[in-house]
Amino acid sequence: MDPNASKVCAIIDRLIAVGADTGRHDLVARLRAARGRITDPRARVVVVGQLKQGKSQLINALLNVPVCRVGDAETTTTITTIGYAEQPCAELVVADADGNERTVALTMDDITRDLSHAPEADGARVLRVDIRVPSALLRRGLVLVDTPGAGGVGTPHAAATLGLLAASNAIIVVSDVSQEYTAPEMTFIRQSTELCTNALCAATKTDLYPMWRDVIAADVTHLRRAGLDMAPLPVSSLLRSHAIRLDDRELNSESGFPGIIEFLDKEVLADASAEMQRFVMSEIRAIAEHLTLTIAPELATLRDPAAREGIVAELERARREAKELSARTALWQQVLADGVADLSAESDYDLRNRTRTLVKEYESTIDAGDPATVWQALGEQLESDVAEAVGDNFIWAHEQSLALAERVAETFADTGEVAIPRLDLASVGGGLAPVDGLSDLEQAPSGTVHKLVTGMRGSYGGMMMFGMMSTVVGMAMINPFSIAAGVLLGRKSYKEDKEMRLARRRAEAKAAVRKFVDDVLFEVGRESRFRLRTAQRVLRDHFRGIAEQTAQSLSDSIKATEESARAEMASREARLKALTGHESFLSEVTTWAAGGVREHV
């Protein structure tokens, strides 16, 4: 621990002692949590991308530890977090039917197999795998998160991945250089950077594709067109592995991994440290103000016992303020409840409006041609477009949740600056069931035999009818006129059958599109409601804690003043000396934390 961090920890320890002396165990718990942020800083970096792009291999090469499953037949099926420990260890995090989380110990050999339906879970839902390994990079507080391949609503991973991004310090978007960015990849990059602006694009497998520079140039064009000021970093996990094995610095530089390490060092760990500093300083300032409010009336009584009646009267006024605070408590609860109700309705409307627009567009596409000829491509594009709509709805709802938190915080304006909680939705999306793609069309285009039979059926009746009419005037039944009539009526019959079958295919295709969208709405709607309930609980617990701590500070002030008035002279002098020291210390700490002294943790 560096000297500045040690200094801040010493200040927090002194504040803990003051909090214990004044009986504010709730503030002591907050101080210990802040101290834990200093002694054990964590910066979470989520590695995302489409299937088979080299995410897991990149993590293994970065850490020089085989912690992720790799191979042509292997893929990441469970969210995996990799952190630091002196000795390698692993555990499976599962959730039972009631949503309660528990951990199951694993061996390091177990992490090489598919754990999405691990027997160790005993039927519980698998949330993630936590792995801890010794690593110089991870020792500094870095936590890497390997995610299943994103893309498409047919997998339950898309929402879970977006939930992770909303609470991450940085993201690394991985795509190989076998081809330039596809439309789904660009959509995912846009959504990812909206949730987490601290992002790096890694272009992997440069050792396999000689034309990787052209691909990266095209990727840069796509990113610029999307309004993203980013450039993919070319990397090769294979070259990195060889460089470490051979201790070859030049080869390591060619692998591109020094660029990733520089990003993690300067952009991730530095930003995480700055964020931790802001959090700790805010906590120190707020808690010092609470402790000052607690001891000030008692200290005034001890200094001037004759002024006790006036101080008690002042504290009675404070008690009335506490009642007013209770009224404000009802206000913020009402603001929160109304906001969540409105947000739930607006989020549902936003999602349905996006999908309804998509359904209309695809119905127009179906009416413009024969859906059977483009059915597979149409299904893939529909899945991509629906996934984009779901992701955009998630981002919109997340932004509105943050705006709601700010509105609730405004109701506490009289109590000073109020911190807004971080909406960590990492567990959201884990229970999203897979959605089947578009069903196959039963009405296939007519084959050659069917066309022939349909034409003959129509031509036979026409030829017989005109042939019978020809015999009346003495002509043979089979003559040029009857043959021509048969051809015309056969062609008409074939055309009507073709149009009827096309209409049935179009109707069937539209029904399949609507069914697919309805299935998505059913799953995503349930997940959206769960997400909003989670956000509501986080906001409710956070602001309730602020209200309770403020009320307790006022209540403790009154109690301490009344007790100090009854204190014996000897104990009063000792208490006066102790509280005077506390007051001086708290004043200095409040000024320092508010910006009077700018120190780095």
N, C-alpha and C positions, 0 to 999 in steps of 0.2 A: 504494500500500500504506500502510495507516495505521500510526502509530508502534508500537502494540502488536504488530501482525503483524511489523513490522521487528525488534522486540526478540526475538520468538520465533525468527525466522529466524536472527538473529545467534547465539542460543543453540544452535540446531541446527547452524549452521556450525561453531561451536566443538566441539560433540560430534562432528561429522564429522572434524575435525582430530584429536581424541583417538582416535577409532576407527581412523583411518589410521595414527596413531603406534603404536598397539598391535596393528596387523595384523588388526583385526576388520572385514574388508571386507564381511562379511554384514550387520553392523549398520550400516555406512555406507550400504548399499543401502536398508535400511529407513528410515534418516534422510532420505535424498534423496526417498524416496516420501512421507514425511510433510511435507517441505518443499514438495513439489509440490502437496499438498492445500491448503497455505496460499496459495501463489502462484497456483494455478489452481483455486479452489473450484468445484464443480459441484453444482447442485441440479436433479434431474430431475423434471419434472412431466409426467405422462401424461394426455393428453386422450382420454377414452373415451366411448362411447355407442352407441346403435343406429344403423342406416343412416339417412342423409338427415336427421340432426338438426342439422346446422350446425357440426360440429366443426372442419372445415378452415377454414370462413369465419370462425369465432371466432378461430382462431390468426392468420389473415391480418390481421384487424382489430386484434387485440391488438398485433401487431408493426408494423402499417402496412407490411407487405412481403408481396407475393403469392408465398408459398413453397409453398402447398398447392393442389392441384387442387380447383376448385369449379365448380359448374354442375349443371343439372338432369340431364344425362346423364353426369356425372362423379362418381366416388367414390374414396376412398382404398383402394387395393388392397395397398399395401406399408407396413410400419411406417416412419415417417419421423421422424428426429430433427433438430431445428433448434437450432443453437448459434451462438456468436458468432465472427466473423472480421472483420478490417479490410476484406477484399475478398470479394465473394460467390463461393462455390465449392460444388461438390457432388460426391459420389462414391457409387458403388454398392457395397455390401458383400455379397459372395457367398460360398458355401461349396461346395467341391468334393466329390467322392464320399467322400473320406476325412475330411470334416468340417473341413478346414483353411480358414480365412477368408482372403480377399484382397479388395482394393479395386480398383475400376475408376473412373477419372476420368470425370465427366460435365460437360456444359455446363449453364448455368442454363436454357437452352431445353429441355433434355432432361427436366427435372423436371415439365413440363406434360403429359407423356404417361404412359400406363400402363407401369410398369417391372417389374411382377410377372413378366413373361416377356421381359425386355429382351434383345435380341440381343447387347448388350455383355457379358452374363453368360456367353456362349459355352457354354450348356447347364448351367452351374452353378446351384445353388439360390440364389435371391435372398433374403437375410436382411432387409435394410433399406436405406434411402436416408439418407445423412448430408448435411445441408445446413448451410452456415455463411454467415451474412449479418451485415452491420453493424446493430446495434440497441442502443440505450441500455439496454433491459431485459435483453437477453441478455448484455451486457457484464459485468453483475454476477455472472455465473456460472450463470445460468438456462439450462436445456436443456429445450425443449418436445418432446414426442413425440406425433405424430399417429398414430392407430391405425385400422386397418380397422374397419368397423362390427361390433360384437359382437352375439352373440345366436344361439343355435342351434348344434348340433353339426354341421350340414351344412357349415359353413365351418371351415377350419383355423385361424381367427384367435382363437377363444375361448381356447384354452390358451396361445397366445403372448401374448395380452393379459394374462391372469392372471399369467404369468411376469414380465411387465414390472412389474406392480403390486407384486409381492413385493419388488422392488428399487428402488422409486421413493421420492422424498421426499414427493411429494404427488400427488393425482389431481384432475382436474376431470371430473365426470360431466355430459355434455351431453344435454339432452332438450328438444325444442321444446314450445311451449305450444299445439300444435294439439289435444292431448288430455292428460288426466292420466296419471300413471305407470301403465303396464301391468304385469301380473304378471311377465313376463320382465325388464322394467326394474327392478322392485323386487328381484327375485332378484339381478340383476347388481350393483345398488347395495349390497345386503347383503354379497355376496361381496367386492366391491371394498373396502368399508370394513373388512372383517375382515383383509384383507391389508395395507391402508394406511389408518391411522386419520385421517391428515391429508387431508381430502377437502372439496371444494366442489362443490355441485350448481348448474349453470348452466341456467337456463330461457331458451332462445333464441327468436328470431323474434317478440318481443313487438310489433314494428311491424306484423305481418301479422294478428294475432288480437286484436281489441278486448277479448275476455273473458279475457285472460290472467291477471287477478287471481283470478278464480274457479278457474281451472285450478291456479294455484300454491297456493291455499288447500286444494284437494283433495289436491295433492301433499304438503303439510305434514301433512295428516291421515294419509296413507299412511305417511309416514316415522315419525310418532309411533307409529302402530300397530306398526311394525316395530322399535320401540325405538331409533330413530336421532334424536338431537337435532340436526337439521339443518333448514335452510330454503332452498329454491332461490332463487338470485339472478337476478332478471329482467334479461336483457341483450338488446341488439339490435346485431348486427354492422353492419347497414346504417346505423343512426344513428351508430355509432362512426366509420364511414368518412366520412360527411358531416361530422361534427364535426371530424375531422382536416383534411379538405379545406378547410373554411370557417374553421378555427381558432376554433371556437365552444365555449367551456367549458361553457356551460349545456346545449347539446345533447350534449356528451360525458358530462356528469353524468347526463342522462336516459337515455343508452345503457346505463348500468349497469356499464361497464367499469372505472371507478375502484374499484368493489368488488373486481373480480378482481385489479387491480394491488395493492390494499391486502392482499388475501389472500396474494399472491405475496411481497410485501415482509415482512409481519409474521409470517406463518405458515410460509412455505416457506424463504425465504432466511435468516431469523433462526434457524429450527430447524436448517437445514443448517449454519449457522455454529456453532451450539452443538454439534451432533454432531461437526463437524470439530474443535472445540476438545477435546472429550472424547477423540477418537481421537489427536490430536497429543500431548496431555498424557500419555495412557496410554503411547504409544510412547516419549516422552522419558523417562518414569520407568523403564520396563522396560529401555531401552537403557542409561540411566545406571547402573542396578543391575548390568547385565552388565559394563559397562566397569569399574565399581568392583571387581567380583569378579576381573576380569582383572589389574588393576594392584596390588591390595592386597598379595598375597604378595610380589611383586617389590619393592614399596616397603618392606615390613617387612624384607626381606633387606638392602636397601641401607642402611637406617637402623641395622641391627644385624647386621653380617656374622657375628658369633659365634653368633647364634641361627639360623644357616642350617639346621643339622641338625634343630632342633625344627620349623622351618617346613616343611622338606621332609617330615618325618614327618606334619605336619598336612596337607600336600598329598597325601601318600599316602592319608591317610584320605579326602580329597576325591576321589582317584582311585577309591577303593572306592565312594564315593557315586555317582560317574559310572557305575560298573557297575550299581549299584542303579537308577540312572536308566534304564539300558538295559532292566532288568527292568520298570520302569514303562512304558517304551516298548512292550514287548510287551503290557503290560496294556491301555494305551489302544488299541493296535491291535486287540486282541481285543474290547474293548468296542465299538469302532467297527464291526468286521466283524459281530459278533453283532447289534448294533443295526440295522445296515442290512439284514441278512438277515431279522430279525424285522419290521422296518418294511415291507420289500417284501411279505412274506406278508400282513401286516395290511392294507396298503394295497390289495392285490389283493382280499382278502376284503371290505374295506369297500366297494369299488366294486361287486363282484359282489352283495353283500347289498343295496345301494341299488337296483341295476338289477333284481334278482330281485323285490324288493318292488314296483317299478313294473310289472313284467310281470304279476304277480298282480293288481294293481289294474286294469290295462287288460284283462286277460282277463275279470275280473268285469264290467267295463263292457260288453265285447263280448257276454257271455252275457245281459246284461240287456236287450238290444234288437237291432235290425238294424244291423250295422256299416256297411252301404252308405249309409244315410241320413246318417251323421255322419262318414264316412271322412276327408274332408279336414280337418275341424276336429279330429278325433281325432289325425291325423298331426301337425298343428301343435302340439297340446298335448303329444303324446308327445315331440317334439323339444325343446320347452321344458323339460319335466320331466327328460329325460335330460341336457340341458345343465346344469340346476341340480344334478343328482346328481354329474356330472363335476366341476363347479366346487367343490362342497362337499368332494369327495374330494381335490381338489388342495389346498384350504385345510387340511384335516385332515393330509395328508401333510407339508405345509410346516411346520405347527406341531410335528408329531412330529419332523421333522428338526432343528428348533431345540432341542427338548428333548433329542435325542440329542447335539447339540453340547455342551450343558450337562453331560450325564453324562460325556462324554469329558473335558471341561475339569476335572471334579472329580478325575480321576486325576492331575492336575498340581498338586494342592493344596499339596504340599510345596515347590513352586518359586515360590509366590506367586500373585498374581492373574493369571489367564490370560484374554486377550481371546477372545471367540467370533467367528468369522468371519461375514461377511455372505454369506448364500446368494443370490447374484445368479443368477437363473434366467431372465434376459431372453431368452436364445436358445432356451429350451424352448418347444416347440409349433410352431416354424416348419416342421417337416417333417411335421406331422399332415395326413394326406390327407383330402380331403372325404368325407363319408359320405352316400350317397344316402338320400333320404327313403323313406317307406313306399311299396311298390309298389301299383299299382292292383289292385282286386279283379276277378278274372275272372268270378266268379259275380254277375252283376247281378240286381236284382229282376225278377220276371216282368213282361213287357209284356202289353198287352191281348190281342194275337193269341195269345200263348202260353197265357194264362189260358183263352181261349175254346177252343183246341184241346185242352188238358188236360181241361177240363170235358166237352167233347163225347166225348172218347175214353172216359172213365169212364161217362158216361150212356148211350152207345150200347150197350155190353155189358149193362148192367142192364136197359135197355128191351127189348132183344131176348130176354133170358132170361125176364123176366116175361111178355112177349108170347107166347112159345111156350107157356108154362104156361097162359096164359089160353085158348088155342085148344083145349086139352083139354076145357075145360068149355063150349065152344061160344061163347066170346067172341072178338071181333076181336083181332088182334095188337096194334094200336094202340088202347089204351083208357086210361082215367084211371089205373088201377093201374100199368100198365107205364110210363106217363109219370112218375108219382110216383116209381117205383123208379129210373128213369133219372136224375131230378133228384137224388135222395138219393145214389146211387152216384157221379154226376158231381161233386157237392159234396165227397164223401169223397175222391175221386181228386185233386181240385184242392187240398184241404187237405193231403193227404199230400205232394204234390209241393212245395207251398209250404214245409212244414216241412223237407223234405229239402234244398231249395235254401238255406234259411236256415241249416241246420246246416253245409252246405258253406261258405257265406260266413263263418260264424263260425270254422270251422276254418282257412280260408284267411287270415282277418284275424289270428288268433292266431299263425299261422306267420309272417306278415309282420312282426308286432310283435317276435317272437323273433329273426327274422333281422336286423331293424334294430338291436336291442340287441346282438346278437352282433357285428355289424360295428363298432359303437361300442366295444365291449369290446376287440376286436382292435386297433383303432387307439390307443385311449386306454391300454390296457394296455402296449403297446410304449412309448408316450410316458412313462408313469408309471415304467417301469423305467429309461428313459434319464434321467429327472429324478432318481431316487434315486442312480444311478451318478454323475451330475454332482455331487450333494450330497456323496457319499462322497469323490470326488476332492478337492473343495474342503476338506472337513474333514481328510482325510488329509494333504494338502500343508501345511495350516496348522499342525496339531499336530506334524507331522514337523519343520517348521522350528523350532518352539519347542524340541522335544527336542534337535535338533542344535545349536542356539545355546547351550543350557544346558550340554551336554556339551563344546562347544568352549570355553566360558568356563572350565570347570574344567581342561581340558587345557592351554589357553594359560597359566593361572596356574602350573601346574607347570613348564612350559617356561620361562616368564619368570623364575621363581625360580632355576632351575638356571643360566640364562645370567647372571643378575645376580651370582651367587656367583663367577663366573669373570671378571667385568668388572675392567678396570684402574681404579686409584684416580681418575684424572682423568675418565674417562668415567663412572665411578660417581657422582661428585659432580654432573656435568651431568645425568645421568639422574635422580638423586635430586631435583634441583631441578625438573626437568620433571614428574616423577610427583607431586611434592608439590603443584605447581600444578594438575595434573589432578585429584588427590584432592579438593582444596578446592573446585574448580569442580563436580565431580560430586556432592559432598555437598550443595552449595547447590541444584543443579538437581534432585536427587532430592527434597529437602524442598519445593522450590517446586512441582514437578509433582505431588507427593502431596497438595498442598492447603495447604502452609504459606503460600504467596503466591497469592492468587486474582487472576489476570490474564485478560483476554479477548484472544484472538488477534485 
